[in-house]
Amino acid sequence: MPEGYNDSLQSPITDPCLIVPRDQHTISRANISENAVKVLYRLKQGGYQAYLVGGGVRDLLLGREPKDFDVATDATPEDVRRVFRNCRLIGRRFRLAHVHFGREIIEVATFRGGGDGEEVPGERHIENGMIVRDNRYGTREEDALRRDFTINALYYNIADFSVIDYAGGLDDLRAGRLRLIGDDPECRYREDPVRMLRAVRFAAKLGFKIDPDCERPLIELGQLLQDVPAARLFEEVLKLFLAGIGLESFEKLRHYDLFGRLFPATEECLAHEDQSFPITFVSRGIANTDKRVQEGKPVTPAFLFAVLLWEPARRRYEELIAVDKSPFDAMVMAGGEVLSAQQSTVSIPKRFGLPMREIWELQPRLEQRQGKRPFRLAAHPRFRAAYDFLVLRAESGEVDAELAQWWTQFQEANGEERAGMAGARKGKRPRRRKRRPGAAAKDGAGNAAVQAPSATGSTGAD
């Protein structure tokens, strides 16, 4: 049984709706966001039903600290906006209300209705089995049974502090089992293919086993992800790889043949390993990101995508070098081609794509360690990320460890030591500034002087 769960609930779940009173579960308002509690009470005082729902309830029952708190209600989004002045309505596929409290956002969703009954234009639209718009509202029970996994269909009622279970989620929490709601997992995946990625993420995050009936279609239906908007898949990738469970998610995605649906060029490279490379590089990069997340250190999607897409970029770079492209031009071209191809599956916004390419483009320059180049490079705003990337490459055996060690020492050295490392000559005469054509030189007093002949014999006075 998962740690932190209240084992006082021993009776089997047979009723359509199991209500667990306050004294038989472990959820306390003290562990719920103060702002979420405000939203719940304000809705209740306004005459609406209000429930904490989804991952927040699940994590509280498991003794975990929820990342966020979502609210479900019978109030429409417009009703919610009337109750809260600090509310914004978002979404087309699912109309949602976001209640803002500084940097914290409490998401409020209206109960979703079932799929039965007459379709009303603008409410619900399905194409090839996939829900592309769904603003049909319904009851609490309908809302529960429309959710994806049983463990996410648990409701905490602010009215009496009870927990409500419609789909056997409490039993699945006890068993450490991840199970889709309904009798047809394939149909549920077709409704929303992103549920396949969510299955992987929850299994990695919670350490749960995916129910065999829900696991079987994962490999068979992976191609459905090509119909999901690339921008939405970008958000799902961040949840998979920037939550401290990236390496476990990566391994599970590859196990179910889903990673290649997200990063086809990288998967093609991973299929051709050479002495455990490039799989070692990708795994180390993801593991380093996990460690930073777990230590509370900042992480950036730019570095993550630089890791995930490096091998196809590196291979294209080597091809361009072989046809006499300069290292800088080759890396610029390779980066542009790889990023452009990737946008059709998982789109990478420019604010992350540009720094990612800069990290790559600095890699050939890190090999230049003579003269003033190391000093200029160390002042580059993307230098630290590029250096970390180089260290990762060295640890994976892609480049000589001596190169990474040199840059480590260069950063730790003082000015004189750096000059010695870079081979800079003391007392070197500064280069004479080029004069504009036709401009007359001046002597030390500021008077016009005769210009010295150039190397070609021209005086520049023509």
C-alpha positions in Angstrom: 0.0 0.0 0.0 1.4 3.5 -0.8 3.0 5.2 2.1 0.9 7.8 3.9 -2.4 6.3 2.9 -5.1 5.8 5.5 -5.7 2.1 5.8 -8.9 2.5 7.8 -10.9 2.0 4.6 -11.1 -1.7 4.2 -14.5 -2.3 2.8 -14.7 -3.1 -1.0 -16.1 -0.4 -3.3 -19.4 -1.7 -4.7 -21.6 1.4 -4.6 -21.7 3.8 -7.6 -20.6 6.5 -5.2 -18.6 5.9 -2.1 -18.6 8.8 0.4 -15.8 8.6 3.0 -16.4 10.9 6.0 -13.8 13.2 7.5 -12.8 10.9 10.3 -11.9 8.1 7.8 -9.4 9.8 5.6 -6.2 11.8 6.1 -6.9 15.0 4.2 -6.7 18.2 6.2 -7.5 21.8 5.2 -4.1 22.7 6.8 -2.4 20.9 3.9 -4.4 22.6 1.2 -3.3 25.9 -0.3 -4.9 28.8 1.5 -6.0 30.3 -1.8 -7.6 27.1 -2.9 -9.6 27.0 0.3 -10.7 30.6 -0.3 -12.0 29.6 -3.7 -13.8 26.6 -2.4 -15.5 28.6 0.4 -16.4 31.6 -1.9 -18.1 29.3 -4.4 -19.9 27.5 -1.6 -21.1 30.8 -0.1 -22.3 31.8 -3.6 -24.6 28.9 -3.6 -22.5 26.6 -5.8 -21.1 23.2 -5.3 -17.3 23.2 -4.8 -14.8 20.3 -4.7 -11.1 19.9 -4.6 -10.5 17.3 -7.4 -7.9 15.4 -9.3 -4.2 15.2 -8.5 -4.4 17.4 -5.4 -6.8 14.9 -3.7 -4.7 12.0 -4.9 -1.5 13.4 -3.6 -2.9 14.4 -0.2 -4.2 10.8 0.3 -0.8 9.5 -0.6 0.9 11.8 1.9 2.5 13.8 -0.9 2.7 17.6 -1.3 0.5 18.5 -4.3 2.0 20.7 -6.9 -1.2 22.5 -7.6 -4.8 22.4 -6.5 -7.8 22.2 -9.0 -11.4 22.9 -8.2 -14.5 21.4 -9.8 -17.9 23.2 -9.5 -21.4 23.4 -11.0 -20.8 27.1 -11.6 -20.2 28.0 -15.2 -17.0 29.8 -16.2 -19.0 33.0 -16.5 -20.4 32.4 -13.0 -16.9 32.0 -11.6 -15.8 35.2 -13.2 -18.7 37.0 -11.6 -17.7 35.6 -8.1 -13.9 36.4 -8.5 -12.7 39.7 -9.9 -9.2 38.2 -10.2 -10.4 35.6 -12.7 -9.6 35.0 -16.3 -11.3 32.6 -18.7 -9.1 30.6 -20.9 -9.2 27.7 -23.4 -11.2 26.7 -26.4 -11.1 22.9 -26.2 -12.0 23.1 -22.5 -13.3 26.4 -21.1 -11.7 27.0 -17.8 -11.5 29.7 -15.2 -8.2 30.8 -13.7 -8.4 32.6 -10.4 -5.2 34.5 -9.8 -3.6 35.1 -6.4 -0.2 36.7 -7.2 1.9 34.0 -8.8 -0.5 31.2 -7.7 -3.3 30.2 -10.0 -6.3 28.1 -8.9 -7.9 26.4 -11.9 -11.6 26.1 -11.7 -13.5 23.8 -14.1 -17.2 23.3 -14.5 -18.5 19.8 -14.3 -18.3 18.1 -17.7 -21.3 16.3 -19.1 -21.5 12.9 -20.7 -21.5 12.0 -24.3 -25.1 11.0 -24.5 -27.9 13.1 -25.8 -28.3 15.6 -28.6 -25.2 17.5 -29.7 -25.4 21.2 -29.3 -23.3 23.2 -31.8 -20.3 24.7 -30.1 -20.5 22.5 -27.0 -18.9 19.2 -28.0 -17.2 18.1 -31.2 -15.5 14.8 -31.9 -13.4 14.1 -35.0 -12.2 10.5 -35.8 -12.9 9.5 -32.2 -10.8 12.4 -30.7 -12.5 15.2 -28.7 -11.5 18.5 -30.2 -13.9 20.7 -28.3 -15.9 19.9 -25.1 -17.8 22.5 -23.3 -20.8 20.5 -22.5 -21.6 20.8 -18.8 -23.1 18.2 -16.6 -23.4 16.7 -13.1 -20.7 15.7 -10.6 -21.1 12.1 -11.4 -20.8 12.7 -15.2 -17.7 14.8 -14.5 -16.1 12.0 -12.5 -16.7 9.4 -15.1 -15.4 11.6 -17.9 -12.0 11.9 -16.2 -9.0 9.8 -17.4 -7.7 7.7 -14.5 -9.6 6.4 -11.4 -7.1 7.9 -9.0 -7.8 11.3 -10.5 -11.6 11.0 -10.1 -11.6 11.6 -6.3 -13.4 14.7 -4.9 -12.9 16.5 -1.6 -16.2 18.2 -0.6 -15.6 21.5 1.3 -19.2 21.3 2.5 -18.6 18.4 4.9 -14.9 17.5 4.3 -15.7 14.1 2.9 -14.0 12.3 0.0 -16.2 11.1 -2.8 -15.2 8.2 -5.1 -17.1 7.2 -8.2 -14.7 5.0 -10.0 -12.8 2.8 -7.5 -9.9 5.2 -7.2 -9.4 4.5 -3.5 -8.9 0.8 -4.2 -6.4 1.6 -7.0 -4.5 3.9 -4.6 -4.2 1.1 -2.1 -3.0 -1.3 -4.8 -0.6 1.1 -6.5 -2.5 0.6 -9.8 -3.0 3.0 -12.6 -6.3 2.3 -14.4 -8.4 4.2 -16.9 -12.0 4.8 -16.2 -14.4 2.8 -18.3 -14.4 -0.6 -20.0 -12.7 0.4 -23.2 -9.1 1.8 -22.7 -8.6 2.0 -26.4 -11.6 4.2 -26.8 -10.4 6.5 -24.0 -6.9 6.8 -25.6 -8.5 7.7 -29.0 -10.7 10.4 -27.3 -7.5 12.0 -26.1 -4.1 10.4 -27.2 -2.3 12.6 -24.6 -3.7 10.1 -22.0 -0.9 7.7 -23.1 1.7 10.3 -22.1 -0.2 10.9 -18.8 -0.2 7.2 -18.1 3.6 7.1 -18.4 4.0 10.2 -16.3 1.8 9.1 -13.5 3.4 5.6 -13.5 6.9 7.3 -13.2 5.8 9.9 -10.7 3.9 7.6 -8.3 5.7 4.3 -8.9 2.4 2.7 -9.8 2.0 -0.2 -12.3 -0.2 0.4 -15.3 -3.2 -1.9 -15.4 -2.6 -4.6 -18.1 -5.8 -3.7 -20.0 -4.6 0.0 -20.1 -1.0 -0.9 -20.9 -1.7 -3.1 -23.9 -2.9 -0.3 -26.3 0.1 2.0 -25.5 2.4 0.5 -28.2 -0.4 -0.1 -30.7 -1.8 3.5 -30.6 1.3 5.6 -30.4 0.7 6.9 -33.9 -2.4 8.8 -32.6 0.0 11.4 -31.1 0.7 12.8 -34.5 -2.9 14.2 -34.5 -2.2 16.2 -31.2 -1.2 19.8 -31.7 2.6 20.2 -31.4 2.2 23.0 -29.0 0.2 20.8 -26.6 2.8 18.1 -26.8 5.5 20.7 -25.9 3.6 21.3 -22.6 3.4 17.5 -21.9 7.1 17.1 -22.6 7.9 19.7 -19.9 5.7 17.8 -17.4 7.5 14.5 -18.3 11.1 15.8 -18.2 11.1 18.8 -15.8 9.4 17.4 -12.8 12.3 15.3 -11.3 11.1 12.1 -12.9 12.6 12.6 -16.4 14.9 9.5 -16.5 12.1 7.2 -15.4 9.8 8.8 -17.9 12.4 8.6 -20.7 12.8 4.8 -20.1 9.1 4.2 -20.0 8.5 6.2 -23.1 11.0 4.2 -25.0 9.6 0.9 -23.5 6.2 1.8 -25.0 7.6 3.1 -28.3 6.3 6.6 -27.5 9.6 8.5 -27.3 10.0 8.2 -31.1 6.6 9.7 -31.6 7.8 12.8 -29.8 11.5 12.9 -31.0 11.7 10.8 -34.1 15.2 12.0 -35.2 16.6 11.3 -31.7 15.0 7.9 -31.6 16.6 7.1 -34.9 20.0 8.0 -33.6 19.4 6.0 -30.3 18.7 2.9 -32.4 22.3 3.0 -33.7 24.4 2.9 -30.5 28.2 2.9 -30.6 29.7 1.7 -27.3 26.6 2.9 -25.4 26.7 6.3 -27.1 24.5 8.4 -27.6 22.1 6.7 -25.0 24.6 7.5 -22.2 24.7 11.2 -23.1 20.9 11.5 -23.2 20.4 9.5 -20.0 23.1 11.5 -18.1 21.6 14.8 -19.3 18.1 13.9 -18.2 19.5 12.5 -14.8 21.4 15.8 -14.2 18.1 17.7 -14.8 16.3 15.5 -12.4 18.9 16.1 -9.8 18.7 19.9 -10.2 14.9 19.7 -9.8 15.1 17.6 -6.7 17.6 20.0 -5.2 15.4 22.9 -5.9 17.8 24.4 -8.5 16.5 26.2 -11.6 16.3 24.3 -14.9 15.5 25.6 -18.4 13.7 23.8 -21.2 16.4 25.2 -23.6 19.1 22.9 -22.0 16.7 19.9 -21.9 15.9 20.2 -25.6 19.6 20.8 -26.3 20.3 17.4 -24.7 17.3 15.6 -26.4 18.1 16.8 -29.9 21.9 17.0 -29.7 22.7 13.7 -31.4 20.8 14.4 -34.7 22.3 17.9 -34.7 25.8 16.5 -34.1 25.5 14.0 -36.9 24.2 16.6 -39.3 27.1 18.8 -38.2 29.6 16.1 -39.0 28.1 15.6 -42.5 28.4 19.3 -43.2 32.0 19.4 -42.0 32.8 16.5 -44.4 31.8 18.7 -47.3 34.1 21.6 -46.2 31.7 23.7 -44.3 33.4 25.8 -41.5 32.6 24.5 -38.0 30.6 27.6 -37.1 28.5 27.5 -40.4 28.0 23.8 -40.1 26.6 24.0 -36.6 24.3 26.9 -37.5 23.0 25.0 -40.4 22.7 21.7 -38.5 20.9 23.4 -35.6 18.4 25.1 -37.9 17.6 22.0 -39.8 17.0 19.8 -36.7 14.9 22.4 -35.0 12.8 23.0 -38.1 12.1 19.3 -38.5 11.3 18.9 -34.8 8.6 21.6 -34.9 6.1 19.3 -36.7 5.9 16.9 -33.7 6.8 18.8 -30.5 7.0 22.5 -31.2 9.7 24.5 -29.3 9.0 28.2 -28.8 11.6 30.6 -30.0 12.4 31.7 -26.4 13.8 28.2 -25.9 14.8 27.3 -29.4 17.3 30.2 -29.8 19.2 29.6 -26.6 19.3 25.9 -27.4 21.0 26.6 -30.7 23.4 29.0 -29.0 24.5 26.2 -26.6 25.2 24.0 -29.7 26.9 26.8 -31.7 29.3 27.5 -28.8 30.5 23.9 -28.7 33.0 24.2 -31.7 34.2 27.5 -30.3 35.0 25.9 -26.9 37.8 24.0 -28.8 39.5 27.3 -29.5 41.7 28.1 -26.5 44.4 30.4 -27.7 44.7 34.2 -27.6 41.7 36.3 -26.8 39.1 33.8 -27.8 38.7 32.1 -24.4 38.2 35.5 -22.8 35.5 36.6 -25.2 33.8 33.2 -25.0 33.8 33.3 -21.2 31.9 36.6 -21.3 29.2 35.2 -23.6 25.8 35.2 -21.9 25.3 31.5 -22.8 28.8 30.4 -21.8 27.8 28.7 -18.5 25.1 26.6 -20.2 27.5 25.7 -23.1 30.2 24.8 -20.6 27.8 22.5 -18.6 26.9 20.9 -21.9 30.5 20.3 -22.8 31.1 18.7 -19.4 28.2 16.4 -20.1 29.7 15.5 -23.5 33.0 14.7 -21.8 31.4 12.6 -19.1 29.6 10.6 -21.8 32.9 10.0 -23.7 32.0 12.1 -26.8 34.9 14.6 -26.4 38.2 14.4 -24.6 37.8 15.0 -20.9 41.0 17.2 -21.0 39.0 19.9 -22.9 36.3 20.2 -20.2 39.0 20.1 -17.5 40.8 23.0 -19.2 37.7 25.2 -19.2 37.0 24.3 -15.6 40.5 25.4 -14.6 40.2 28.5 -16.8 37.1 29.7 -14.9 38.9 29.1 -11.5 42.1 30.8 -12.5 43.0 34.5 -11.9 43.8 36.9 -14.6 47.5 36.1 -14.9 46.9 32.4 -14.9 44.3 32.7 -17.6 46.6 34.6 -19.8 49.2 31.9 -19.4 46.7 29.2 -20.2 45.5 31.0 -23.3 49.1 31.6 -24.4 48.6 35.4 -24.5 51.9 37.3 -25.0 52.6 40.2 -22.7 53.4 43.6 -24.2 51.8 42.6 -27.5 51.4 45.7 -29.7 47.7 46.6 -30.2 46.5 46.4 -33.8 46.4 49.7 -35.6 42.8 50.8 -36.1 41.8 50.9 -39.7 41.4 54.5 -41.1 38.4 55.4 -43.1 39.3 56.0 -46.8 40.2 59.6 -47.3 40.5 60.4 -43.7 43.6 62.4 -42.7 45.7 61.3 -39.8 46.5 63.7 -37.0 49.6 64.2 -34.9 49.8 64.2 -31.1 48.7 67.9 -31.1 45.6 67.1 -33.1 47.0 68.7 -36.3 46.5 67.0 -39.6 49.5 64.8 -40.6 50.6 63.0 -43.7 49.1 59.4 -43.7 51.6 56.6 -43.8 51.5 54.4 -47.0 49.6 51.1 -46.7 51.0 47.7 -47.5 49.8 48.1 -51.1 51.6 51.4 -51.5 48.4 53.5 -51.5 48.4 56.7 -49.4 44.6 56.7 -49.2 44.6 60.3 -50.6 43.3 59.3 -54.0 
